[in-house]
Amino acid sequence: MNNPGDGFSRRSFLKSTCAASLACTLAPAFAAAMERGVIKKKIPSSGEQLSVIGLGTSRTFDVDPGNAARSPLVEVMQAFFDRGGQLIDSSPMYGSAESVTGELLKQVGNRQDLFTATKVWTNGKDGGIRQMQQSMQRLGVDRIDLMQIHNLRDWRTHLETLQDWKAQGMIRYIGITTSHGRYHDELETILQNEPLDFVQFSYNIANRSVEQRLLPIASERGIATLINRPYQRGSLFRQVKGKALPDWASEIDCASWGQFFLKFIAAHPAVTCVIPATSKLRHMVDNMGAGFGRLPDEKMRRRMIDYMESI
């Protein structure tokens, strides 16, 4: 659920470093990491394997019809699938993002492993049903893989509907989301008491509060996790501006700061999939590089934290 600030700050950062040239840094490292294969994790409730780097669509895919910015998104999505991507996360809250996603899916190939995730974001049972039906039409699918209750909105009402839809095979998994820390106490209670397959919240190397309660609860309850805002709305790139990637990052097949931040998250045992949002091909190639090769162990993750805190 990144916003345009992520794209702008990252774009500026890449222009000022060697990483601005894919041929210089990203391509060779990516090719080497590919030999180790796509990193996947299991969805606890089913055992199904899911690639650890997904795609968010908040703001980045909210593009009006006829807008010149829509055309490059075909290449962006194709690069996602070509590099092992599966899960695409959207929401009715994201303007035209669902419709744009649906149109793009018709234009790309190699999407046999597509995993659709969207949300219900309204009040009332009937309103929720209408909205979810509309989401299916916009995405161009007969079944949604993961339907999530967005920001806990009217969650009791929608959870009953989702359980019914799952039983009918209209959706495969049930989830709930938040991107606001003020909802974490209520979310914790929900996770402890309700039958959920997925939960989505914010987590990154600078904002690790969910390590205290939410990630452990998800692990204990067998709930898969989707992680939004992995770059802390671009502030992580601003923090490392002008700083060289440490040499030891190569030990985890890491060729850029973006991969450094994503691999840190993906390495947590309770994290299932990270969903950075982008509308830039360069950023997509970079993001997907984090889904190959080695992930840091706990000792390396501590080293990564220490390094960031020293900057």
C-alpha positions in Angstrom: 0.0 0.0 0.0 2.7 2.4 -0.9 1.9 5.9 -2.1 3.5 8.1 -4.8 6.0 9.3 -2.2 7.6 5.8 -2.4 8.0 6.1 -6.2 9.3 9.7 -6.1 11.9 9.2 -3.4 13.1 5.9 -4.8 13.3 7.3 -8.3 15.5 10.2 -7.0 17.6 7.8 -5.0 18.3 5.4 -7.9 19.3 8.3 -10.1 22.0 9.3 -7.7 23.5 5.8 -7.3 25.1 3.1 -9.4 21.8 1.2 -9.0 20.4 3.7 -11.6 21.9 1.3 -14.3 20.3 -2.2 -14.3 23.2 -3.3 -16.4 25.6 -2.0 -13.8 24.3 -3.7 -10.7 20.8 -5.2 -10.7 21.0 -7.5 -13.8 24.1 -9.5 -12.9 23.0 -10.0 -9.3 19.5 -10.9 -10.3 20.8 -13.5 -12.8 22.9 -15.1 -10.1 20.1 -15.1 -7.5 17.7 -16.6 -10.1 19.8 -19.7 -10.1 18.8 -20.3 -6.5 15.1 -20.1 -7.5 12.0 -18.2 -6.5 11.5 -17.9 -2.7 8.1 -19.2 -1.7 6.3 -19.7 1.6 3.4 -21.8 2.7 -0.1 -20.4 3.4 -0.6 -22.1 6.9 -4.3 -22.9 6.5 -3.8 -24.9 3.3 -0.1 -25.5 2.6 -0.3 -23.8 -0.7 3.0 -22.1 -1.8 3.1 -18.4 -2.5 6.0 -16.3 -3.8 7.2 -13.9 -1.1 7.1 -10.8 -3.2 3.7 -9.7 -4.4 2.3 -6.5 -6.0 0.3 -3.7 -4.3 -1.9 -1.4 -6.5 -2.8 1.4 -4.1 -2.5 4.7 -6.0 0.0 3.3 -8.5 -2.8 1.6 -10.5 -5.4 4.3 -10.0 -5.1 5.7 -13.5 -7.9 7.2 -15.6 -8.9 5.6 -19.0 -6.9 7.1 -21.8 -4.2 8.4 -19.4 -0.7 7.9 -21.0 0.5 6.5 -17.6 -1.7 3.4 -18.1 0.3 1.9 -21.1 3.6 1.3 -19.2 1.7 -0.7 -16.6 1.4 -3.6 -19.0 5.2 -4.0 -19.0 5.3 -3.6 -15.2 2.8 -6.4 -14.7 4.4 -8.6 -17.3 7.8 -8.2 -15.5 6.0 -9.2 -12.2 4.8 -12.5 -13.7 7.9 -13.2 -15.6 9.9 -13.1 -12.4 7.7 -15.5 -10.4 5.1 -13.0 -9.0 1.7 -14.4 -8.0 -0.3 -12.2 -5.5 -1.8 -8.9 -6.7 -3.5 -6.9 -3.9 -6.2 -4.3 -4.6 -9.3 -2.7 -3.1 -12.4 -0.7 -4.1 -10.8 2.0 -1.9 -8.1 2.4 -4.6 -10.1 4.3 -7.2 -9.8 2.6 -10.6 -7.1 0.2 -9.5 -9.3 -2.9 -9.6 -10.5 -2.1 -13.1 -7.0 -1.3 -14.3 -5.7 -4.5 -12.9 -8.4 -6.5 -14.7 -7.6 -4.8 -18.0 -3.9 -5.4 -17.6 -4.5 -9.1 -16.8 -6.1 -9.5 -20.1 -3.0 -8.2 -21.9 -0.2 -10.1 -20.1 0.9 -13.7 -20.5 2.5 -16.2 -18.1 -0.1 -15.5 -15.4 -1.1 -19.1 -14.7 -0.1 -18.7 -11.0 -2.1 -15.5 -10.5 -3.4 -15.1 -6.9 -6.0 -12.3 -6.7 -6.5 -10.5 -3.5 -8.9 -7.6 -2.9 -11.1 -6.2 -0.2 -14.6 -5.3 1.0 -14.8 -1.7 2.2 -18.3 -0.6 3.0 -21.0 -1.0 5.6 -23.8 -3.5 5.6 -24.3 -7.0 4.3 -26.0 -6.2 1.1 -23.6 -3.3 0.3 -20.7 -5.7 0.9 -22.1 -8.3 -1.4 -22.7 -5.8 -4.2 -19.2 -4.4 -3.8 -17.5 -7.8 -3.8 -19.5 -8.8 -6.9 -18.4 -5.6 -8.6 -14.7 -6.4 -7.6 -15.0 -9.8 -9.4 -16.3 -8.1 -12.5 -13.6 -5.4 -12.5 -10.8 -8.0 -12.0 -12.3 -10.2 -14.7 -12.4 -13.4 -12.5 -15.1 -15.8 -11.5 -13.5 -16.4 -8.1 -11.3 -14.3 -5.8 -8.5 -16.1 -4.1 -8.4 -13.8 -1.1 -11.1 -11.5 0.1 -10.1 -9.2 2.9 -12.1 -6.9 5.2 -10.5 -3.6 4.7 -9.4 -1.7 7.8 -11.7 -3.7 10.0 -14.8 -1.9 8.5 -18.0 -3.5 9.7 -16.0 -6.7 10.1 -18.5 -8.8 12.0 -21.1 -8.4 9.2 -18.7 -9.1 6.4 -17.0 -12.0 8.1 -20.3 -13.9 8.1 -20.7 -13.3 4.4 -17.1 -14.3 3.6 -17.5 -17.6 5.5 -20.6 -18.3 3.4 -18.8 -17.4 0.2 -15.8 -19.6 1.1 -18.1 -22.5 1.7 -19.7 -22.0 -1.7 -16.2 -21.8 -3.4 -16.7 -18.1 -4.5 -13.5 -17.2 -2.6 -10.7 -19.4 -1.4 -9.3 -17.5 1.6 -10.6 -15.0 4.2 -8.5 -12.1 5.5 -8.6 -8.8 7.3 -6.4 -5.7 7.0 -5.1 -2.6 8.6 -2.5 0.0 7.8 -3.1 2.1 10.9 -1.5 1.4 14.3 -4.5 2.6 16.1 -6.4 -0.5 15.1 -3.8 -3.0 16.3 -5.4 -3.7 19.7 -8.8 -4.6 18.1 -7.0 -6.5 15.3 -5.1 -8.5 17.9 -8.4 -9.6 19.6 -9.9 -10.5 16.2 -6.9 -12.7 15.3 -7.1 -14.5 18.5 -10.8 -15.3 18.2 -11.9 -15.5 14.6 -11.3 -18.1 11.8 -9.0 -16.2 9.4 -6.6 -17.3 6.7 -4.8 -14.0 6.2 -4.0 -10.8 7.9 -2.5 -7.7 6.3 -0.7 -4.9 8.1 2.4 -2.5 7.9 5.9 -3.7 8.8 9.4 -2.7 7.8 12.9 -2.4 9.2 12.1 1.0 10.7 8.7 0.1 12.0 8.9 -3.2 13.8 6.1 -2.9 16.4 4.1 -5.8 15.0 7.0 -8.1 16.0 5.7 -7.8 19.6 2.2 -9.2 19.2 0.7 -9.4 15.8 3.3 -11.5 14.0 3.6 -14.0 16.9 -0.2 -14.3 17.1 -0.5 -14.9 13.4 2.2 -17.6 13.7 0.5 -19.2 16.6 -2.9 -19.2 15.0 -1.7 -20.4 11.5 -2.6 -17.1 9.8 -0.7 -16.0 6.7 0.5 -12.4 6.6 0.6 -9.8 3.9 2.9 -6.8 4.5 2.2 -3.3 3.2 4.3 -0.1 3.4 7.6 -2.0 3.2 9.6 1.2 2.5 7.9 3.3 5.3 6.4 5.6 2.6 9.8 6.2 1.0 11.5 7.4 4.2 13.9 4.4 4.1 15.3 5.5 0.8 15.7 9.0 2.1 17.6 7.6 5.1 20.1 5.8 3.0 20.5 8.5 0.3 24.2 8.8 -0.6 25.1 5.6 1.4 26.7 2.6 -0.2 25.0 -0.8 0.2 27.2 -2.7 2.7 29.5 -5.3 1.0 28.0 -8.1 3.2 24.6 -7.6 1.6 25.9 -9.9 -1.2 25.7 -12.7 1.4 21.9 -12.7 1.0 22.0 -12.1 -2.8 21.1 -8.4 -2.3 22.0 -6.0 -5.0 20.1 -2.8 -4.0 18.6 -1.0 -1.0 15.1 -1.9 -2.2 16.0 -5.6 -2.0 17.7 -5.0 1.3 14.5 -3.7 2.8 12.3 -6.3 1.2 14.5 -9.3 2.1 14.6 -8.1 5.8 10.8 -8.3 5.9 10.4 -11.5 3.9 12.9 -13.3 6.2 10.7 -13.0 9.2 9.3 -16.6 9.9 5.7 -15.3 10.3 5.7 -13.2 7.1 4.1 -14.8 4.0 4.2 -12.2 1.3 5.3 -8.5 1.0 3.3 -6.3 -1.4 5.3 -3.2 -2.5 3.4 -1.0 -5.0 5.0 0.5 -8.1 4.1 1.8 -11.6 7.8 1.8 -12.7 9.4 -1.1 -14.6 12.8 -0.4 -13.1 11.3 -0.6 -9.6 9.4 -3.8 -10.4 12.6 -5.5 -11.6 14.3 -4.4 -8.5 11.5 -5.5 -6.2 11.3 -9.0 -7.8 15.0 -9.5 -7.3 14.3 -9.7 -3.6 12.2 -12.8 -4.2 15.2 -14.8 -5.4 18.3 -16.3 -3.7 19.0 -16.2 0.0 17.1 -14.6 2.8 18.9 -13.3 6.0 18.8 -15.4 9.1 18.1 -13.9 12.5 21.7 -12.9 13.0 21.9 -11.2 9.7 18.6 -9.4 10.3 20.0 -8.0 13.5 23.0 -6.8 11.6 20.8 -5.1 9.1 18.9 -3.3 11.9 22.1 -2.2 13.6 23.4 -0.9 10.3 20.3 1.2 9.6 20.3 2.5 13.2 23.9 3.6 12.7 23.1 5.8 9.7 
